[in-house]
């Protein structure tokens, strides 16, 4: 797996995180929710939602799946249905 400089997050992982962030943003907008509403419903801060949507790493122990309580396949399917 290709790695970025200084042993940081591998490039394929960063790419997948970016795509996931785009999916989360699309899902939120299709549902006509604000960042604050998503954060409140997920029990996280607005900063966490913004960080996830940007495709950046979040604090250890937190990821998009546990934050939103949705399997990735279900999120993708919701986006497809709404499109």
Rosetta blueprint (number, residue, H / E / L):
1 X L
2 X L
3 X L
4 X L
5 X H
6 X H
7 X H
8 X L
9 X L
10 X L
11 X H
12 X H
13 X H
14 X H
15 X H
16 X H
17 X H
18 X H
19 X H
20 X H
21 X H
22 X H
23 X H
24 X H
25 X H
26 X H
27 X H
28 X H
29 X H
30 X H
31 X L
32 X L
33 X L
34 X L
35 X H
36 X H
37 X H
38 X H
39 X H
40 X H
41 X H
42 X H
43 X L
44 X L
45 X L
46 X H
47 X H
48 X H
49 X H
50 X H
51 X H
52 X H
53 X H
54 X L
55 X L
56 X L
57 X L
58 X L
59 X L
60 X L
61 X L
62 X L
63 X L
64 X H
65 X H
66 X H
67 X H
68 X H
69 X L
70 X L
71 X L
72 X H
73 X H
74 X H
75 X H
76 X H
77 X H
78 X H
79 X H
80 X H
81 X H
82 X H
83 X L
